[in-house]
Amino acid sequence: MLGLGVDRLRADMNRLLAMLFHQGVLDEQFLQLQQLQDESSPNFVSEVVNIYFQESEKLLRNLRELLMDKEFSDYKKMGIHLNQFIGSSSSIGAKRLRNVCVAFRAASEQHNRTGCLRALELLEHDYCYLKNKLHELFQIEQQRILAAGVRYPIQQIN
Amino acid sequence: MSEKLDCLDHVLAVDDSPVDRKIIEHLLKISSCKVTAMDNGLKALQFLGLNEEDKSSSGGIDGLKVDMIITDYCMPGMTGYELLKKIKKSSILKDIPVVITSSENILERIDKCLEEGAEDFMLKPLKLSDVKRLKDYMMKDVGGVEESEINKRKLREPSDQPPSPPSLLTLMSSLSSPSLPLSSTSSFSAPSSPTLLDFPILKMNYSD
C-alpha cells in the first residue's frame, strides 16, 4: 500500500513539473538544481527557492514603489533591480519570469512608463503563479517522503 | 578527521546575489571544497588579508589560506573585474587563481578578464560540470593523493542516475517544446527579445 502511494505521488510531481516545463514557466536549470539535492542536503531546492522568493518579493516591492511615484524618472535604478531579478530567475530556472523581466527591461530602456506598468502587473501575476506551483510541488514531495517512510526535517515554506 | 579537512581546497566565492551564493556554495561543497562566501569585493579583500592600502595586514592567518577565488563580474561597488585587478596587483595574492562568473556572454568582458589574469570565465547559471572544471585550477597541490579519490566522494555527474525519478527526463524529451535551453550558453541568446505580447495568460487554478 505504501509503495502505491509513493508511486502515485511521484507521478503527480512529474505531471506538475512537465506542465510547468510545457508552459515555459521552468527550464532545465530547475532540473539541474534538483539533481544537486541528495541525502546530505535533502532540502537544497526548497532552500534556494525560498531565498529566491524573499529576494523577488523585495524586488517586486521596489519596482512597484518606483512606478507608483508620480515623479518617477529613475529608469536606471529600475534597470538595476531588473538585472538582479533576471539573474536570480535564470539561476533557479524560472524561465518565464526571466523573460518577462527582459521585456520589462526593454520597456524601461525606452522610458515607456505604461509599458513598464503593464510588465509589472504581468510579473506580479506570473510570480504568484510560480510561487503557488512550487509550493504545490514541495508539498507533494514532502508527502512522498513521508509515504516512503524516510525521516527528513520538514522545511517550513515561507 | 581534521587532516581530511586540510586536504580540501578552500574556495572564496564572491557574489552579491544570495541565490547565486547559495548555489555556488553547494556546488563547491559537493565537489569537496571548503567554501567561504562573501557578498562584496571589499569584504573579500579584507578576508584575504588586504587592507585599504592594498598592503597585507599584520598577523595574516595561515588557516584562512585560499586556493581559488570565484567572483561574479557584475557587483555593486567593486566589480569582479576590479577585484581581479587588485588581487593580481598584490604580491601576496597574485598567484591565487581567479575565476570570473557572469550571466552575460560579452566577448570584450571575457577578453579583458583573461588579459588581467583570470583563469577562466564561466557563464551563469553554473552547473556541476563547470565546478568540476575548476578543480584543475586549484592552487593546492594534492601531490601523491589521487585527486579523483577526493573528487569521487560526493560528486554526482548530471548524467548519472539522478535522485529524481528517471521517467521525468523522458517525459521532458517527449514534450514538443523547442524553447527549452539545453546549455548555459543559450540562456541569453534568444533570437529576438520577448515582448509583452508573447506571454499567454497563466490561469491560476486553485485545486482542492
Chai-1 contact restraints between the chains, C-beta under 6 A:
chainA,res_idxA,chainB,res_idxB,connection_type,confidence,min_distance_angstrom,max_distance_angstrom,comment,restraint_id
A,R10,B,P165,contact,1.0,0.0,6.0,A-B,restraint_1
A,N14,B,L168,contact,1.0,0.0,6.0,A-B,restraint_2
A,N14,B,L171,contact,1.0,0.0,6.0,A-B,restraint_3
A,A18,B,L171,contact,1.0,0.0,6.0,A-B,restraint_4
A,F21,B,M172,contact,1.0,0.0,6.0,A-B,restraint_5
A,H22,B,L175,contact,1.0,0.0,6.0,A-B,restraint_6
A,H22,B,S177,contact,1.0,0.0,6.0,A-B,restraint_7
A,D27,B,L180,contact,1.0,0.0,6.0,A-B,restraint_8
A,D27,B,P181,contact,1.0,0.0,6.0,A-B,restraint_9
A,E28,B,L180,contact,1.0,0.0,6.0,A-B,restraint_10
A,Q29,B,P125,contact,1.0,0.0,6.0,A-B,restraint_11
A,Q32,B,K127,contact,1.0,0.0,6.0,A-B,restraint_12
A,Q34,B,S164,contact,1.0,0.0,6.0,A-B,restraint_13
A,Q35,B,P158,contact,1.0,0.0,6.0,A-B,restraint_14
A,Q35,B,P162,contact,1.0,0.0,6.0,A-B,restraint_15
A,L36,B,H26,contact,1.0,0.0,6.0,A-B,restraint_16
A,D38,B,P163,contact,1.0,0.0,6.0,A-B,restraint_17
A,F44,B,H26,contact,1.0,0.0,6.0,A-B,restraint_18
A,V48,B,K22,contact,1.0,0.0,6.0,A-B,restraint_19
A,I51,B,P18,contact,1.0,0.0,6.0,A-B,restraint_20
A,I51,B,V19,contact,1.0,0.0,6.0,A-B,restraint_21
A,I51,B,K22,contact,1.0,0.0,6.0,A-B,restraint_22
A,Y52,B,V19,contact,1.0,0.0,6.0,A-B,restraint_23
A,E55,B,P18,contact,1.0,0.0,6.0,A-B,restraint_24
A,G87,B,S17,contact,1.0,0.0,6.0,A-B,restraint_25
A,G87,B,S103,contact,1.0,0.0,6.0,A-B,restraint_26
A,S88,B,S17,contact,1.0,0.0,6.0,A-B,restraint_27
A,S88,B,V19,contact,1.0,0.0,6.0,A-B,restraint_28
A,S90,B,P125,contact,1.0,0.0,6.0,A-B,restraint_29
A,S90,B,S187,contact,1.0,0.0,6.0,A-B,restraint_30
A,S91,B,V19,contact,1.0,0.0,6.0,A-B,restraint_31
A,S91,B,D20,contact,1.0,0.0,6.0,A-B,restraint_32
A,S91,B,I23,contact,1.0,0.0,6.0,A-B,restraint_33
A,S91,B,P125,contact,1.0,0.0,6.0,A-B,restraint_34
A,N99,B,P194,contact,1.0,0.0,6.0,A-B,restraint_35
A,V102,B,S193,contact,1.0,0.0,6.0,A-B,restraint_36
A,A103,B,P194,contact,1.0,0.0,6.0,A-B,restraint_37
A,A103,B,T195,contact,1.0,0.0,6.0,A-B,restraint_38
A,A103,B,L196,contact,1.0,0.0,6.0,A-B,restraint_39
A,A106,B,S193,contact,1.0,0.0,6.0,A-B,restraint_40
A,R118,B,L196,contact,1.0,0.0,6.0,A-B,restraint_41
A,Y129,B,L202,contact,1.0,0.0,6.0,A-B,restraint_42
A,Y129,B,M204,contact,1.0,0.0,6.0,A-B,restraint_43
